[in-house]
Amino acid sequence: MGATSSSYNYNLLLPSYYNLLGATGKIPPDNLTTPLFMANLASIHWSQGRAEEAEQLDLYMVEKSKTKLGDDHPETLSCMGNLASTYSDQGRWEEAERLQIQVIEIRKTKFGEHHPDTLSCMGNLASTYSDQGRWEEAEQLQIQVLEIYEMTLGEHHPNTLTSIANLASIYSNQGRQEEVEKLNVYVIGIRKTKLGSDHHDTLTSIANLASAYSQQGRWGEAEQLFVQVIEIRKTKLGEHHPMTLKSIANLAYVYSHQGRWGQAEKLFMQIIEICKIKLGGDRPDTLASVANLASVYLDQGRWEEAEQLLIQVIETRKMKHGSDHPNTLTSMANLAVSYMSQCRWEEAEKLLIQVIETRKTKIGGDHPHTLTSMANLASTYRKRGRQQEAEQLDVYVIGIRKTKLGSDHPDTLTSIVNLASEYLDQGRWKKAKQLLLQAKETRKMKLGSPSHDDQYDQSGIDILDQGR
């Protein structure tokens, strides 16, 4: 969402806002409809899953400001920025992008490229590019913003540090984990010195570093950092605060990947109960926690329980946000994975095709999420004996991932191994061996000596030699 005074305790705030609106609950008189007031009210609606009402409020404020103040007035531009944020929250990134570019151009003309509001909008546009998987554009824009902040505000200014953290997030999506770690460690060091170890921004940076460790499979280090963040947030904010719950969810994610499913399940169920009481069963945060619990069940092979939860989440998300919302599509994709795990190939294929077609329209055929669904569809084709279709999809996914992410990105290497499996099924031993060797060497260069459970290890290549 756009600028708000607080993003928490929405249910407590809502009665106060409606008192200001009056008994009818209609749009308030002109003296009350400040951008901040309406942005906060729109945020409340969004937090409750009332996306259409949030959008209506933002649209109203844009039109009202344009009429009363003009298209290029600062308040009008703020309202347009809030509407762009609402579009982004709904997964309507093309609409968000168009608005953000429009606002940036006006702000550059009126206030200059170095104005804080201009830079803030440029940072938001970089986030929109990231949401669409346009990492290079996001990186270029974020670096531009960062350099201006460093020049005008200094290397240690909060805005500069936030830009560095945002750049680290972009690098993470590109699989550039060493750079991610370096940037996060740098930001943590400065924030600890300037703000203290228990400051909100410092804790956010520590949590980001923990997430980077998770991406690298460094689960022990990630766990230590998340536990540290949770303990401080419990003390500072309370056990039921949204930021505390988010950190607990991250720890549960780590437990799940460590095979500590009982602990992961316990934490996710705890979060769900708190979210249901504080927010309601159909709120975005509650649904996200239910979806996470379903993932834990999937990891344990508890297909029926996972399926029940995912169907529940999908139905609610369709009703609240629509069939083409990113979160709805993610749940549908996870349900397809559940079907695949149960060898229900026809159901998986049908669902994956639906997800892919929608994602192509919404975010493009080269977005990482679209490519993941395509890779899963290729696996489904392979299991159904449709080798040519599987191969075509695998080759397509590899090509895009090499271009977008690089040849040494984990997702690219996974696709190469999938194609090798396809060649193996076809009896094309030589090609399969070449691909596995390529993946093995690339991963070795990236990470050092492979571990005992490396999916590209020598034993697999030896088997190929025996099969020729």
N, C-alpha and C positions, 0 to 999 in steps of 0.2 A: 504494500500500500504506500501511499504518499506520506508526506510529513505529518506526523501525529505527535501529540504530547506524551502519550504512553500507549504501549501495545499490550498491556495486561489488564486483568480485572474488568473485562468488557461488560460482563453481566452486572457488575456493581455500578458501572458508569451509565448504563443504558437508561435507568429510570430518571436520572438527572437530566439527560439530554431530552427525553420525552417531556419532562416538566417544562423545559425551555420551549419545546415545540408547541406545547399547549395540549389541551384535552383531545383535540382532533388528531394529533400526530402528524399534521400536515407541515409542509415547508414553512419555516418561521418567517416573520416579517424581515424587511431588509436589514434592520439594525442588528439582527441576530445571525444572519447568514454570512459569517466571516469564513474565509477559506479554511482556517484551522478548525473551526467548529464543525463544518461540513465534512472535512477530511477525517476528523475523529469519528463522526457518526457513520461515515461510509466504512471506516475500518471496523467499527463494531458490527455492522451488517455483514461484512466479509468474514469476520471471525466466526459468525454464526452460520456461515454457509449461505447467506442471502446475497449472492453475487449480483443478481439482477438489480436489487435495491441499491446496492453500493454503486453500481454503474449509473443508475438513474440519478442518484444524488450528485455524482461527479459531473454527469452531462448537464444537469440543471445549473450547477455552479459555473461551468464553462460558458454556457449560453448567457447566463445572467451577467457574468463579468464582461463578456464581449460587448453586450448591449450597453451596460452602464459605464464601462471604463475603456473599452477599445481592445482590439486584438493583441496589441503589443504591451499592454499594461502588466507590470510585475504580478499583480494578483491573478490576472487572466492566465498568465504563463504558469503560475503555481497550480491553478486549477487544472490546466491542461496536463501538467506533469502528474497530478494525482490521478487523472483519468487514465493516463498511460500506464501508471502503476497498477491500476485495477485491471486493465486489459492484460498486462503481464501476468498478474495473479491468476487470471482465467485461462492462461495459455494462448491468448490472442496476440502473439508476439509481432506479427506483421503490422497490426493496428497500433500496437504500442510503439514500435519502431518509427512509424510514420509521424506520430505525434511528437515523439522525442526529438526527431531530426528537425521538425518544424520549430519546436521550442528552442532548440540549440541555435538554429540560424538566427532567430529573432534576438535571442540573448546576446549572441556574438555581435550583432549589428548595434544593439542598444547599449550594451554594457561592456563589450569586449570579451575576448577569449579567456582572459585571466580572472574574470569576475568569479567569485565563489559559487554563485548560482549556476553560471554557465558550466563550470567544472563539475558541479554536482550532477547536472543533467547529462553531461558527457559520460560520467561514471555509470549512470543509470542505463544509458544506451549500450555501454560495454557489457553490462549485465544481461541486457536483452539479446545481444549477439551471443553471449555464452549460453543462454537458455536455448538458442537455436542451433547450438553446436558449431557456431562460426568463430572458432577459437582464435584464428589469426587476426581477424578484424577486432575481436574483443581485446586481444593482447596489444595490438597497435594503439588502439584508443586509450586503453588503461595506462600504457607507458607514456603516452602524450600527456594525460592528466597528471600522472606522477611527476614527470619532469617539470611541469609548470608549478605544481605544489612545492617541489624541492627548491625551485628558483625563487618563488615569491614568499613562501612561508617557512622554509627551512626543512632540513632532513628529519627533525624530531617532532614536527608539528603533528597533532592528532589526525588531521586530514591527510597528511603525507603517509602516516603509518597505516591508515585505513586503505589508502590506494595500494600500498605494498601488499597488504593482506588480500585485497581483491585480485591483484596480479598473481599472487600465490595460488589462489583458487582457480584461476584460468590455467596456470601451469599444471595443477593437479589433474584437471580434465584432459590435458594433453599427455599425461603420463610422465611428466618431467619432475619426478618425485624428489630428486636431489636438490633441484632449485627451490621446490616447495619447502623442503625442510630448512634450507639455508635462509630463505626469506622469513619464515615463521619464527625461527630462532632469533633472528635479528630484531624483529618486531617485539617479541617477548622480552628480550633484554632491555630495550629502551622503555617499554611500558612498565616493567617492574621498577626501573629506576625512577621514572617520571611520575608514575601513578600508584605504585605499590603492587604487591603480589596478589592482593585480593580484590583489585579493581575489576569492574565488569569487563572493560576492554582487554585487560591482561588475561583474564580467564577465557575470553573468547579466543584470543590468540593461542593459548595453551590447548584449548579444545581443537582448534584448527590443526595444530601440530600433531595432536593425538590422531586426528582423522587422517593426516598424511601418513603416519606410521601404519594405520589400518590399511591404507591403500597399498603399502609396501609389504603387508603381511607380517609386520613387526608387532604382533598382538600383545606381547608382554609389556613393551614400552607404551603402547597405546592404552592398555589397561591402567597402568600406573598413573598416567596423566589424567585420564578420565576420572579415576577415583579421587585424585587430588582436587579436580575441579568440582566434583559433586560435593565433597565435604565442605569446601568453602561456600559454595552456593547454598547448601542446606543451612549453614550458619548465617549467611548474609541475607538470603532471600526467603528461606523456608523450604521445607521438603516438597511442598505442592506447587511451587512457583514454576511457570512454564519453562524457564531456562534450566532449572534444576531437573525437571522431567526430561528435557531434551538431552541433557548429559547422561542421565540414567539410561535412556534409550540407546545412546551411543555405546555405553558400557555393555548393555545387553547384546548389541550387535557384535561386539568383540567376543563376548562369551559364546555366542552362537558359532562364530567362525573358529573358536578354539575347541568346539565339540562339547562345550559345557552347556548343553541344551536345557537342563533342569534349571540352572541359574538364570539363563536367558529368558526362559518361559516365565519364571517367577517374577522377574523384573517387568517384563512387558504386561503381564496380567495386573501387576500393581499399578502401572501407569494407566492402563485402560480404566480401571476402577476409579482412579482419581479424576481422570478426564471426564468420565461419565457423570460423576457427581458435580464437578465444577463447571463443565461446559455442555454436557448432554451427549447422548449416544451418536448423534448424527453430525457432530462438529468435525472439521478437518483434522484437528490434532488427535481426536479420538479414533477416527477412521484410519489415520496413519499408524497408530499403535496397534490396532486390530490387524492391519495388513502386515505389520512387522511380526506379530505373533504367528500369523499364517506362514510366514517365511521360515520361522523356527520349526513349525510342524512339517513343512516341506523337507527341511534338512534332515528330519528324523524319519521321513517316510510315512508320516501320519497323514496320508493323502485325503481321507474323508474329512478329517477335522479341518485341514487347510482349505479344502474346497468349500466347505460350508462357510468359513469365515470370508473367503475371497468373494464368493457369490453375494454374501451380505454386504460387503464393502462396495462391490460393483453396483449393485442395485441402488444403494444409498447415494453413491457418487453420481450415478446417472441422473437420479431425481434432483439432486442438489446443484450439480454443476454441468450436466449434459454428457452425452455419450462420447464427445470428442475432446473432453478436458484431459490434460496430460495425466492427472492422477487416476482418472477412470481408465485410461488406456494402459497405464502401468499395472493396475490390478488385473485387467483383462489379460495382459501379457503374462503375468504371474500365474493366472489360472490355466493358461495354455501350457506353461511349464509343468504344472501339476498333472495335466492330462498326458503330457509327454512321458512323465515319470511312471504313469500307470499304463503306458502303451496304448493310450486312447488316441491314436494318431489322427483319425478323421476329425474328431472334435478339436484337437489341438490345431490342425491345419486350418479349419474353418475360422477359428478365433484369431489365429495369427494373421491370416490374410486380411481380416477385418481391421485389425490393429495396424498393420502395415499400410493399407490403403488410406486410413485416416491420418496416420503420421506423415505419410508422403504429402498429403494435402496441407496439413497443419504446420509441419516443421521441415519438410523436405526429405528426399530420398537418401541424402547423405548425412542426416543427423545420427549421432551415435545410438540413440534409442531405436530409430528405424532400422539401423544396421544390425543391432542385437536381435530384433524380431526377425529380420531376414535370415540371420544365421540360424536361429531356432527353426525357422520354416525349412531351411535347407536340411537340417537334421531330421525333421519330420519326413521330408521327401525321401531321404536316404533310407530311413527305416521302412518306408512303404515301397522300396524298390524302384523309385523314380530317380535313377542315378544321374541322368543328364540334367534334369531340372535342379537337382541338388548341387551338381558341379557348377552350373551357370551362376547360381546364387552365391556360392562360396567364392568363386573367382571375382564376382562383382564386389562383394563385401571386402575382400582382401585389397582390391585396387583402391577403393575409397578410403579404407583405413590407413593404407600406406601413405596416401596423399594427405589425409587430414591429421593423422596421429603420428605417423612415422613408422618405419619398418620394425623398430624395436619396442613399440608399445605392446603391453600385455594383450590387449584386445586383438591387435594385428597378428600376434604370434598364435593366439588361440584359433583364429580363422585359418591360419596356415596349417595348423595341426588338424583342423576339421577337414580341410581339403585333402590332406594326406590320408585321412581315414577314408575319404571318398575314393581315392585312387586305390587304396588297399582293398576295399570292397569290390572294386572292378578288376582286381588282379594286376594292377599296373604298379608292380613292386618298385621299379626303378624310380619312377616319379615320386612315389610315396617316400622312399628313402631320401631322395634329394631334399624334399620339403622338410622332413624331420631333422635332417642334419643342419639345414639352414636355420630352423627354429632353435635347435640346440645351441649352435654357435652364437647366434644373435643374443640369446638369453644369457649365455655364459659371459659374453662381452659386457652385457648390461649389468648383471648381478654378481659376476664372479663364478666360482665353481658351483655347479648345480647340486641341489640337495638330493637326498636319497629318494625322495618321492617326486622328483622332477618328471613331468609328463613327457619330456623329450629325451629321457635317459638312454644310455647305450643299450640296455636290454631290449628295448623296443626296436632299435635299429638292427640288433643281432637277429631278432625274430624275422625281420624282413629279409635279411640275408639268407636265412634258412628256407624261407618260403619261395625264393625265386626259382 
